[in-house]
Amino acid sequence: MKGSQISIIIPVKDSVEKLSSTLQSIIHSIQLSKDTVEIVVVNDDANPDIKRYVENLQTERFKIPCIDVVPSQGSYHARNEGIKKANGDLFLFLDVPLKFSKGWMQDVLEASKSYDYIAGNIRVPPEECTTLAEKLYAATAFPVESYFREQHFGPTAFLAVKRKVFNKIGLFDTLYSGGDMQFGQSVKEAGFSMTFLKDTVVWHPPRNLKQQFWKKVRVYKGIKALNKLHENGSSTFQSILSLWNCITAIPANLIKFRKNRIYRSGLFTCPEYIAAVFQFWGIEFFSRLYVMLIMRNT
């Protein structure tokens, strides 16, 4: 692994199938050799099936080390462990499951000649969405351009960062969610060069309603932890205000529908759009309420 130019770091927990589809897509979509790329799998919670799968996957083109992390402390802790073991000058963080098209790696490497922090684009393939909930996910998930423009970060599902950035500002905060936003803002404050690759897309499969709810719960747990970390006002007040914003957003979304990304996605008929707005509201409201209740004493 010595002398690798880029280290791909993939945290994974519990799912051999998701890891397998991601690794196979990576291997078949890039033309680079092990002298240029290393792939580091971080086995969060040391699942023996994942370790066995990775050990059997070794190819002539790539060596794929598997790092066991016990006990599990969240994906950001796992990424930090991957950074400590990786040898590249550029770290490329990917989630599972993802699919890749040819040329995506070359775009990242080309951008790394000029930038220290590179956010890639992430989309959900509409043709794989068959239910209202899956269409809603395709319309609303991963607004990376907005994240980057307004909050100065890209999701760690597809993010490249040079080693020198971590050397200066430190590793990810080990939150269960939201560490990518905090880290990106720290990179911006430190004066490193940042870019967003709008046309370099990786594909994330759709999520059903239950999966979207629990994803939002993780996100709002992270936001609540960040607010507490920075003592950003009363936790209870922030939670109640968040719930109120959810309620008032429904009429605004229905009235100003042409500005709404659910409508602009073009995936819904008019009745489906109305149903999708209420479904989106339900996910947002009840995930925030759930977090407020379970974390009310923290």
TIPAKE-96777 format. One record per atom (N, C-alpha, C): residue in three letters; y, z, x. Coordinates in steps of 0.001 Angstrom, whole numbers, padded with zeros to 6 digits, always signed. Each point is the difference from the previous one (the first is absolute). Layout:
BEGIN
AlaYZX;...
//
This chain:
BEGIN
Met-001227+000000+000823;Met+001227+000000-000823;Met+001267+000000+000850;Lys-000136+000212+001279;Lys+001177+000081+000852;Lys+000760-001313+000010;Gly+001322+000119-000072;Gly+000845-001181+000114;Gly+000163-000767-001291;Ser-000484+000545-001123;Ser+000160-000686-001271;Ser+001476-000110-000346;Gln+000393-001156-000527;Gln+001389-000198-000365;Gln+000304+000634-001350;Ile-000966-000046-000919;Ile+000221+000516-001344;Ile-001213+000813-000434;Ser+000269+001161-000595;Ser-001061+000857-000533;Ser+000114+000031-001519;Ile-001034-000507-000675;Ile-000061+000079-001458;Ile-000635+001338-000364;Ile+000727+000825-000753;Ile-000474+001339-000352;Ile-000244+000055-001507;Ile-001255+000304-000372;Ile-000400-000023-001405;Ile-000596+001354-000383;Pro+000738+000839-000737;Pro-000606+001240-000504;Pro-000847-000310-001232;Val-001152+000615-000094;Val-000868-000247-001153;Val-000740+001284-000346;Lys-000219+000175-001305;Lys-000721+001186-000453;Lys-000929-000399-001142;Asp-001279+000238+000183;Asp-001000-000090-001067;Asp-000505-001401-000354;Ser+000723-001073+000316;Ser-000402-001298-000523;Ser-000388-000986+001098;Val-001303-000180+000195;Val-000482-001008+000937;Val+000326-001400-000515;Glu-000116-000194-001302;Glu+000231-001323-000588;Glu+001429-000474+000241;Lys+000971+000880-000223;Lys+001401-000386+000209;Lys+000274-000287+001469;Leu-000547+000830+000883;Leu+000177-000224+001429;Leu-000639-001312+000419;Ser-001196-000271-000494;Ser-000717-001216+000365;Ser+000788-001250-000377;Ser+000517-000050-001234;Ser+000746-001190-000428;Ser+001259-000194+000825;Thr+000654+001108+000378;Thr+001220-000099+000809;Thr-000309-000475+001411;Leu-000985+000595+000641;Leu-000348-000393+001370;Leu-000481-001439+000068;Gln-000805-000415-000956;Gln-000489-001378+000011;Gln+001151-000984-000173;Ser+000965+000350-000847;Ser+001158-000871-000195;Ser+000856-000067+001260;Ile+000176+001142+000682;Ile+000757+000011+001256;Ile-000690-000880+001042;Ile-001284+000212+000193;Ile-000748-000716+001040;Ile+000032-001505-000227;His-000068-000428-001250;His-000032-001433-000292;His+001384-000632-000088;Ser+001050+000812+000003;Ser+001349-000558-000169;Ser+000814-000048+001282;Ile-000496+000605+001083;Ile+000758-000031+001255;Ile-000822-000662+001093;Gln+000698-000676+000902;Gln-000656-000740+001063;Gln+000093+000713+001351;Leu+000551+001207-000004;Leu+000221+000716+001249;Leu-001277+000692+000465;Ser-000051+000344+001275;Ser-001195+000608+000582;Ser+000198+001498+000196;Lys-001072+000670+000455;Lys+000075+001434+000246;Lys+000932+000342+001156;Asp+000365-001007+000817;Asp+000971+000248+001061;Asp+001406+000158-000566;Thr+000211-000495-001217;Thr+001308+000067-000649;Thr+000043+001027-001119;Val-001134+000192-000675;Val-000037+000842-001196;Val-001133+001017+000098;Glu+000280+001231-000410;Glu-001057+000972-000256;Glu+000134+000461-001443;Ile-001123+000283-000629;Ile-000025+000486-001379;Ile-000539+001420+000015;Val+000820+000954-000401;Val-000373+001414+000018;Val-000183+000479-001435;Val-001222+000366-000346;Val-000290+000555-001322;Val+000045+001528+000092;Val+000817+000609-000840;Val+000084+001461-000032;Val-000784+000482-001216;Asn-001142+000604+000270;Asn-000933+000446-001029;Asn+000425+001379-000502;Asp+000866+000001-001009;Asp+000594+001228-000496;Asp-001036+000815-000777;Asp-000349+001151+000507;Asp-001031+000897-000519;Asp-001397-000348+000502;Ala-000070-000885+001009;Ala-001248-000283+000725;Ala-001163-000386-000905;Asn+000227-000992-000836;Asn-001068-000509-000859;Asn-001058-000683+000865;Pro-001270+000474-000021;Pro-001023-000584+000875;Pro-000307-001461-000319;Asp+000147-000399-001279;Asp-000253-001396-000367;Asp+001036-000928+000623;Ile+001256+000451+000050;Ile+001054-000804+000626;Ile-000256-000135+001492;Lys-000345+001100+000642;Lys-000272-000045+001443;Lys-001174-000928+000306;Arg-001052+000080-000797;Arg-001170-000850+000202;Arg+000365-001470-000193;Tyr+000796-000293-001010;Tyr+000410-001382-000255;Tyr+000799-000566+001169;Val+000968+000762+000501;Val+000848-000474+001099;Val-000834-000205+001266;Glu-000901+000914+000287;Glu-000847-000130+001193;Glu-000857-001262-000051;Asn-000410-000405-001191;Asn-000826-001194-000152;Asn+000817-001284-000058;Leu+001335+000138-000083;Leu+000857-001168-000174;Leu+000478-000605+001311;Gln-000185+000675+001117;Gln+000561-000463+001274;Gln-000310-001483+000231;Thr+001032-000753+000389;Thr-000141-001437+000221;Thr+000381-000338+001426;Glu-000277-001240+000394;Glu+000393-000452+001334;Glu+001514-000082+000124;Arg+000677-000289-001106;Arg+001451-000174+000041;Arg+000733+001337+000011;Phe-000543+000990-000700;Phe+000719+001261-000141;Phe-000926+001193+000196;Lys+000527+001016+000687;Lys-000605+001324-000047;Lys+000790+000810-001021;Ile-000722+000704-000859;Ile+000649+000712-001097;Ile-000375+001472+000088;Pro+000777+000807+000728;Pro-000304+001433+000075;Pro+000219+000687-001335;Cys-000784+001024-000253;Cys+000109+000783-001231;Cys+000300+001447+000373;Ile+001144+000504-000443;Ile+000426+001361+000317;Ile-000247+000895-001207;Asp-000807+001024+000177;Asp-000257+000952-001082;Asp+001099+001062-000040;Val+000513+000271-001189;Val+001015+001039-000199;Val-000542+001022-000997;Val-000140+001241+000450;Val-000529+001079-000834;Val+000857+001249+000190;Pro+000431+000659-001085;Pro-000141-000454-001383;Pro+001077-001026-000340;Ser-000128-000640-001134;Ser+001022-000946-000449;Ser+001311+000740-000270;Gln+001088-000554+000532;Gln+001325+000573-000235;Gln+000978-001060-000493;Gly-000534-001059-000593;Gly+000848-001043-000546;Gly+000095-001206+000915;Ser+000453-001120-000574;Ser+000006-001263+000732;Ser+001004-000024+001155;Tyr+001104+000747-000113;Tyr+000981-000017+001098;Tyr-000510+000771+001213;His-000720+001073-000248;His-000653+000706+001108;His-001034-000910+000652;Ala-000749-000749-000816;Ala-000991-000928+000537;Ala+000668-001088+000847;Arg+001119-000529-000465;Arg+000716-001014+000788;Arg+000473+000586+001332;Asn+000480+001223-000042;Asn+000429+000647+001246;Asn-001153+000123+000990;Glu-001190+000336-000507;Glu-001161+000088+000885;Glu-000345-001366+000576;Gly+000177-001039-000792;Gly-000222-001350+000497;Gly+000980-000387+001094;Ile+001259+000386-000175;Ile+001029-000272+001014;Ile-000365+000658+001327;Lys-000477+001233-000073;Lys-000339+000737+001219;Lys-001119-000669+000792;Lys-000905-000678-000695;Lys-001147-000623+000663;Lys+000218-001467+000341;Ala+000954-000639-000636;Ala+000209-001439+000174;Ala+000717-000291+001316;Asn-000176-001227+000485;Asn+000538-000384+001302;Asn+001100-001054-000048;Gly+000265-000554-001158;Gly+000963-001089-000098;Gly+001438+000453+000185;Asp+000863-000973+000290;Asp+001443+000243+000025;Asp+000613-000192-001382;Leu-000764-000645-000893;Leu+000429-000204-001383;Leu-001114+000500-000913;Phe+000355+000897-000926;Phe-000974+000528-000954;Phe+000185-000717-001336;Leu-001076-000530-000536;Leu+000034-000659-001307;Leu-000834+000821-000973;Phe+000666+000609-000975;Phe-000663+000862-000969;Phe-000368-000818-001239;Leu-001264+000122-000398;Leu-000495-000694-001182;Leu-000774+000981-000866;Asp+000022-000233-001301;Asp-000798+000781-000928;Asp-001233-000794-000411;Val-000874+000636-000739;Val-001136-000683-000609;Val+000075+000213-001518;Pro-000413-001046-000768;Pro-000432-001317+000454;Pro+001167-000979+000010;Leu-000012-000924+000947;Leu+000992-001067+000073;Leu-000696-001314+000348;Lys+000626-001108-000380;Lys-000452-001320+000409;Lys+001142-000698+000730;Phe-000359-000837+000974;Phe+000987-000612+000880;Phe-000163-001518+000016;Ser+001114-000686+000192;Ser-000046-001446+000167;Ser+000289-000338+001456;Lys-000383-001191+000412;Lys+000192-000394+001388;Lys+001490-000025+000357;Gly+000302+000442+001202;Gly+001379-000042+000490;Gly+000744+001301-000130;Trp-000551+000960-000740;Trp+000743+001243-000221;Trp+000186+000782+001299;Met-001029+000021+000834;Met+000102+000733+001262;Met+000996-000651+000949;Gln-000005-001328+000032;Gln+000946-000702+000864;Gln+001437+000288-000416;Asp+000234+000112-001307;Asp+001348+000333-000494;Asp+000432+001384+000490;Val-000912+000951-000030;Val+000312+001356+000458;Val+000302+000011+001491;Leu-000841-000679+000779;Leu+000208-000033+001448;Leu+001302-000709+000367;Glu+000324-001048-000725;Glu+001256-000715+000269;Glu+001198+000900-000302;Ala-000066+000731-001115;Ala+001097+000906-000364;Ala+000134+001139+001002;Ser-001110+000414+000589;Ser+000028+001125+000947;Ser+000744-000348+001293;Lys+000259-001280+000235;Lys+000782-000390+001175;Lys+001465+000418-000145;Ser+000436+000181-001264;Ser+001414+000304-000249;Ser+000227+001334-000707;Tyr-001056+000544-000616;Tyr+000190+001197-000827;Tyr-000994+001097+000381;Asp+000417+001251-000261;Asp-000830+001167+000309;Asp-000810+000481-001189;Tyr+000463-000326-001198;Tyr-000604+000485-001248;Tyr-000085-001205-000936;Ile-001213-000334-000435;Ile-000215-001236-000758;Ile-000759+000318-001284;Ala+000660-000160-001132;Ala-000626+000221-001300;Ala-000501-001322-000548;Gly-001283-000055-000329;Gly-000557-001196-000614;Gly+000038+000080-001513;Asn-000195-001137-000634;Asn+000033-000053-001465;Asn-001406+000220-000569;Ile-000060+000626-001162;Ile-001268+000317-000655;Ile+000103-000430-001461;Arg-001001-000728-000455;Arg-000017-000434-001397;Arg-001373+000213-000614;Val-000016-000026-001322;Val-001240+000082-000761;Val-000249-001379-000604;Pro-001172-000612+000239;Pro-000249-001343-000531;Pro-000082-000002-001525;Pro+000931-000677-000702;Pro-000006+000014-001475;Pro-001287-000551-000595;Glu-000632-000950+000698;Glu-001211-000614-000548;Glu-001168+000980-000080;Glu+000095+001132+000687;Glu-001055+001008-000055;Glu+000269+001069-001055;Cys+001126-000120-000696;Cys+000387+001000-000996;Cys-000444-000448-001391;Thr-000846+000780-000638;Thr-000525-000375-001317;Thr+000451+000933-001111;Thr+000430+001214+000321;Thr+000444+000950-001018;Thr+001509+000181+000084;Leu+000562+000598-001040;Leu+001434+000283-000015;Leu+000380+000906+001162;Ala-000830+001017+000265;Ala+000297+000936+001089;Ala+000001-000717+001349;Glu-000946-000888+000219;Glu-000047-000728+001273;Glu+001188-000935+000143;Lys+000402-000659-001084;Lys+001201-000850+000042;Lys+001242+000839+000298;Leu+000050+001191-000598;Leu+001119+000908+000260;Leu+000058+000359+001482;Tyr-001155+000252+000584;Tyr-000042+000333+001426;Tyr+000492-001169+000844;Ala-000419-001213-000346;Ala+000455-001185+000742;Ala+001508-000167-000096;Ala+000572+000368-001141;Ala+001441-000177-000220;Ala+000834+001072+000683;Thr-000566+001201+000185;Thr+000827+001123+000445;Thr-000366+000566+001363;Ala-001219-000255+000464;Ala-000425+000596+001269;Ala+000657-000696+001185;Phe+000243+000746+001034;Phe+000459-000512+001293;Phe+001310-000810-000064;Pro+001083+000602-000507;Pro+001303-000681+000095;Pro+000568+000170+001423;Val-000709-000583+000971;Val+000288+000297+001406;Val+001400-000453+000406;Glu+000425-001141-000515;Glu+001341-000484+000344;Glu+001066+001006-000435;Ser-000168+000575-001188;Ser+000940+001005-000491;Ser-000076+001265+000841;Tyr-001230+000441+000331;Tyr-000152+001166+000863;Tyr+000753-000184+001310;Phe-000191-001174+000598;Phe+000570-000243+001319;Phe+001527-000111-000069;Arg+000502-000713-001007;Arg+001443-000225-000104;Arg+000746+001279-000376;Glu-000560+000785-000913;Glu+000730+001146-000542;Glu-000352+001326+000667;Gln-001250+000136+000488;Gln-000427+001288+000541;Gln-000501-000092+001443;His+000038-001205+000564;His-000276-000208+001434;His-001419+000381+000405;Phe-000980-000439-000789;Phe-001382+000237+000413;Phe-000923-001029-000621;Gly-001177-000145+000601;Gly-001072-000794-000569;Gly-001237+000859-000127;Pro-000846-000242-001002;Pro-001223+000793-000159;Pro-000941-000157+001195;Thr-000692+001059+000325;Thr-000943-000040+001115;Thr-001266-000780-000349;Ala-000055-000558-001197;Ala-001106-000891-000339;Ala+000043-001261+000857;Phe+001191-000383+000465;Phe+000180-001169+000871;Phe+001300+000192+000782;Leu-000125+000664+001135;Leu+001173+000380+000778;Leu-000327-000016+001486;Ala+000875-000633+000789;Ala-000172-000027+001459;Ala+001158+000746+000657;Val-000335+000863+000963;Val+000999+000830+000681;Val-000348+000056+001485;Lys+000988-000166+000856;Lys-000245+000064+001436;Lys-000222+001440+000461;Arg-000782+000126+001039;Arg-000318+001318+000546;Arg+001265+000769+000377;Lys+000986-000710+000547;Lys+001209+000678+000476;Lys+000739+000716-001133;Val-000180-000480-001248;Val+000636+000660-001143;Val-000594+001390-000192;Phe-001326+000083+000019;Phe-000662+001303-000141;Phe+000304+000909+001191;Asn+000113-000607+001183;Asn+000320+000803+001183;Asn+001341+000707-000157;Lys+000924-000635-000717;Lys+001337+000578-000141;Lys+000120+000938-001196;Ile-000535-000403-001167;Ile+000258+000798-001208;Ile-001213+000799-000469;Gly-001138-000181+000658;Gly-001180+000773-000373;Gly-000883-000719-001004;Leu-001080+000656-000372;Leu-000996-000595-000886;Leu+000416+000137-001462;Phe-000841-000527-000904;Phe+000252+000133-001431;Phe-000039+001467-000412;Asp+000851+000363-000940;Asp-000112+001305-000619;Asp-001293-000005-000817;Thr-000786+001050+000098;Thr-001322+000008-000620;Thr+000053+000394-001474;Leu+000819-000723-000766;Leu+000015+000143-001447;Leu-001167-000797-000572;Tyr-000402+000334-001198;Tyr-001079-000766-000638;Tyr+000521-001319-000558;Ser+001290-000114-000239;Ser+000602-001256-000424;Ser+001488+000092+000286;Gly+000624-001142+000276;Gly+001433-000020+000245;Gly+000379+000043+001458;Gly-000984+000115+000895;Gly+000310+000046+001422;Gly+000574-001298+000530;Asp-000336-001127-000646;Asp+000528-001284+000459;Asp+001508-000093-000225;Met+000483+000526-001128;Met+001434-000019-000269;Met+000752+000876+000999;Gln-000482+001205+000211;Gln+000666+000902+000937;Gln+000018-000587+001406;Phe-001124-000581+000415;Phe-000085-000567+001340;Phe+000945-001190+000153;Gly+000022-000898-000985;Gly+000878-001163+000075;Gly+001464+000385+000105;Gln+000397+001017-000752;Gln+001392+000445+000055;Gln+000322+000629+001354;Ser-000979+000661+000611;Ser+000200+000545+001343;Ser+000149-001117+001033;Val-000767-001058-000176;Val+000103-001158+000896;Val+001394-000624-000102;Lys+000490-000129-001231;Lys+001336-000554-000225;Lys+001064+000871+000655;Glu-000095+001316-000190;Glu+000982+000923+000564;Glu-000019-000003+001527;Ala-001177-000284+000578;Ala-000122-000023+001460;Ala+000519-001297+000615;Gly+000333-000977-000839;Gly+000624-001222+000491;Gly-000964-001089+000452;Phe-001284+000109-000376;Phe-000947-001049+000367;Phe+000194-001225-000897;Ser-000383-001161+000522;Ser+000131-001238-000768;Ser-001138-000113-001008;Met+000338-000432-001220;Met-000963-000029-001097;Met+000086-001341-000728;Thr-001142-000460-000517;Thr+000007-001235-000781;Thr-001077+000048-001068;Phe+000193-000842-001010;Phe-000967-000147-001092;Phe-000473-001441-000033;Leu-001316-000205+000058;Leu-000581-001342-000013;Leu-000356-000379-001445;Lys+000982-000538-000709;Lys-000172-000300-001423;Lys-001117-000998-000246;Asp-000135-000978+000879;Asp-000957-001076-000217;Asp-001366+000262+000631;Thr-000170+001146+000638;Thr-001297+000365+000584;Thr-000651+001021-000929;Val-000976-000485-000763;Val-000540+000773-001117;Val-001458+000371+000241;Val-000344+001247-000289;Val-001398+000410-000130;Val-000225+000346-001472;Trp-001262-000058-000420;Trp-000310+000110-001429;Trp-000784+001276-000287;His+000511+000752-000971;His-000628+001254-000425;His-000602-000204-001385;Pro-001235+000420-000235;Pro-000606-000192-001325;Pro+000702+000824-001067;Pro-000102-000434-001259;Pro+000638+000764-001089;Pro-000641+001357-000203;Arg+000776+000917-000566;Arg-000502+001328-000340;Arg-000010+000157-001516;Asn-000987+000745-000501;Asn-000025+000282-001431;Asn+000950+001158-000328;Leu+000053+000365-001269;Leu+000971+001004-000446;Leu-000239+001348+000669;Lys-001243+000423+000067;Lys-000324+001288+000613;Lys+000375+000016+001469;Gln-000297-001064+000722;Gln+000333-000082+001422;Gln+001508+000032+000216;Gln+000754-000673-000888;Gln+001455+000009+000121;Gln+000567+001396-000224;Phe-000568+000717-000975;Phe+000471+001356-000273;Phe-000177+000889+001227;Trp-001194+000005+000592;Trp-000243+000887+001136;Trp+000768-000434+001237;Lys+000269-001289+000127;Lys+000859-000455+001096;Lys+001403+000563-000168;Lys+000524-000044-001218;Lys+001325+000553-000258;Lys+000035+001504+000234;Val-001074+000677-000351;Val-000071+001446+000261;Val+000132+000270+001494;Arg-000704-000778+000826;Arg+000113+000183+001457;Arg+001420-000266+000477;Val+000629-001041-000548;Val+001370-000340+000394;Val+000955+001141-000340;Tyr-000087+000518-001219;Tyr+000947+001034-000413;Tyr-000296+001345+000653;Lys-001243+000241+000373;Lys-000289+001172+000833;Lys+000734-000115+001325;Gly-000036-001211+000587;Gly+000684-000221+001270;Gly+001502+000165-000115;Ile+000571-000530-001082;Ile+001449+000123-000214;Ile+000386+001470-000174;Lys-000811+000737-000761;Lys+000292+001426-000205;Lys-000091+000758+001325;Ala-000998-000354+000817;Ala-000136+000650+001303;Ala+001184-000326+000907;Leu+000484-001253-000071;Leu+001165-000390+000797;Leu+001239+000758-000448;Asn+000191+000118-001307;Asn+001160+000735-000513;Asn-000030+001461+000448;Lys-001190+000582-000009;Lys-000136+001383+000451;Lys+000260+000106+001498;Leu-000538-000991+000759;Leu+000168+000007+001447;Leu+001470-000023+000388;His+000777-000792-000738;His+001419-000144+000331;His+000886+000861-000887;Glu-000629+000851-000820;Glu+000749+000886-000903;Glu+001018-000793-000802;Asn-000493-001074-000613;Asn+000866-000936-000704;Asn+000193+000433-001461;Gly+000702+001098-000187;Gly+000298+000489-001335;Gly-001157+000788-000604;Ser+000207+000506-001204;Ser-001015+000767-000706;Ser-001183-000888-000358;Ser-001198+000441+000362;Ser-001198-000783-000274;Ser-000210-000182-001502;Thr+000180+001067-000778;Thr-000183-000084-001446;Thr+001031-000923-000622;Phe+001251+000124+000436;Phe+001056-000873-000524;Phe-000287-001462+000310;Gln-000429-000284+001234;Gln-000316-001369+000387;Gln-001126-000555-000857;Ser-001001+000806-000288;Ser-001136-000446-000807;Ser+000424-000306-001431;Ile+000814+000887-000591;Ile+000468-000207-001374;Ile+000894-001237-000069;Leu+000861-000173+000999;Leu+000864-001176+000038;Leu-000833-001278+000104;Ser-001065+000057+000788;Ser-000883-001142+000148;Ser-000653-000369-001333;Leu-000443+001004-000754;Leu-000603-000255-001308;Leu+001024-000585-000970;Trp+001220+000527+000042;Trp+001059-000517-000875;Trp+000317-001455+000319;Asn+000023-000338+001270;Asn+000254-001390+000396;Asn-001075-000931-000539;Cys-001246+000483-000035;Cys-001087-000793-000576;Cys+000259-000306-001470;Ile+000404+001025-000746;Ile+000218-000163-001442;Ile+001134-000984-000265;Thr+001098+000155+000707;Thr+001168-000860-000244;Thr-000218-001423+000511;Ala-001004-000200+000840;Ala-000239-001346+000548;Ala-000617-000941-001024;Ile-000668+000520-001025;Ile-000683-000870-000965;Ile+000973-000908-000740;Pro+001030+000534-000689;Pro+000917-000916-000689;Pro+000717-000928+000961;Ala+000332+000484+001183;Ala+000686-000857+000974;Ala-000880-001185+000388;Asn-001295+000251+000203;Asn-000916-001067+000376;Asn-000184-001010-001118;Leu-000030+000487-001238;Leu-000187-000908-001132;Leu+001258-000822-000282;Ile+001170+000610+000161;Ile+001259-000703-000276;Ile+000355-000972+001131;Lys-000087+000472+001229;Lys+000352-000835+001152;Lys-001260-000643+000589;Phe-000788-000611-000883;Phe-001325-000460+000410;Phe+000052-001100+001046;Arg+001067-000809+000008;Arg+000053-001114+000956;Arg+000125+000486+001447;Lys+000454+001231+000200;Lys+000116+000560+001346;Lys-001250+000795+000397;Asn-000914+000149-000944;Asn-001173+000834+000236;Asn-001073-000792+000729;Arg-000577+000585+001048;Arg-000986-000747+000789;Arg-001296-000220-000766;Ile-000279+000825-001013;Ile-001169-000246-000844;Ile+000194-001311-000757;Tyr+001182-000189-000588;Tyr+000301-001228-000718;Tyr+000070-001192+000944;Arg+000680+000177+001137;Arg+000205-001117+000929;Arg-001284-000458+000682;Ser-001061+000809-000078;Ser-001260-000407+000614;Ser-000608-001217-000686;Gly+000355-000215-001274;Gly-000534-001131-000737;Gly-001459+000157-000397;Leu-000543+001218+000078;Leu-001419+000219-000275;Leu-000264+000410-001450;Phe+001076+000246-000788;Phe-000187+000597-001315;Phe+000613-000841-001107;Thr-000660+000001-001150;Thr+000636-000479-001221;Thr+000968+001079-000471;Cys+000796-000304-001007;Cys+000985+000970-000487;Cys-000666+001295-000484;Pro-001039-000049-000836;Pro-000652+001262-000406;Pro-000621+000738+001191;Glu-000588-000757+000940;Glu-000586+000635+001173;Glu+001073+000676+000843;Tyr+001176-000620+000084;Tyr+001090+000579+000785;Tyr+000397+001363-000553;Ile+000151+000091-001326;Ile+000372+001273-000623;Ile-001078+001053+000274;Ala-001260-000400-000142;Ala-001099+000930+000268;Ala-000021+000417+001467;Ala+000298-000947+000897;Ala-000008+000294+001438;Ala+001102+000979+000373;Val+001179-000136-000625;Val+001097+000927+000273;Val-000413+001429-000371;Phe-000617+000164-001166;Phe-000428+001334-000422;Phe-001142+000518+000874;Gln-000876-000900+000431;Gln-001086+000423+000882;Gln+000551+000442+001350;Phe+000957-000750+000522;Phe+000646+000358+001255;Phe+000699+001353-000130;Trp+000718+000177-001111;Trp+000668+001284-000246;Trp-001013+001133-000053;Gly-001134-000229-000681;Gly-001007+001043-000127;Gly-000550+000435+001345;Ile-000283-000983+000872;Ile-000502+000322+001340;Ile+001032+000820+000763;Glu+001250-000460-000032;Glu+001072+000690+000724;Glu+000227+001418-000545;Phe+000113+000107-001310;Phe+000339+001293-000604;Phe-001114+001017+000215;Phe-001232-000363-000332;Phe-001085+000984+000046;Phe-000430+000321+001428;Ser+000160-000932+000935;Ser-000296+000337+001398;Ser+001040+000976+000542;Arg+001269-000192-000354;Arg+001045+000937+000434;Arg-000182+001362-000660;Leu-000334-000005-001293;Leu-000239+001261-000698;Leu-001185+000737+000611;Tyr-001049-000721+000316;Tyr-001191+000603+000602;Tyr+000349+000670+001327;Val+000751-000718+000824;Val+000378+000559+001322;Val+000897+001204-000181;Met+000939-000070-000948;Met+000907+001133-000223;Met-000786+001240-000412;Leu-001027-000171-000809;Leu-000764+001146-000489;Leu-000917+000580+001073;Ile-000692-000862+000752;Ile-000951+000528+000978;Ile+000690+000521+001255;Met+001246-000445+000243;Met+000706+000425+001198;Met+001196+000889-000328;Arg+000013+000572-001202;Arg+001195+000749-000431;Arg+000242+001259+000829;Asn-001036+000524+000631;Asn+000165+001219+000798;Asn+000007-000275+001492;Thr+000116-001284+000370;Thr-000014-000341+001443;Thr+001349-000508+000425;
//
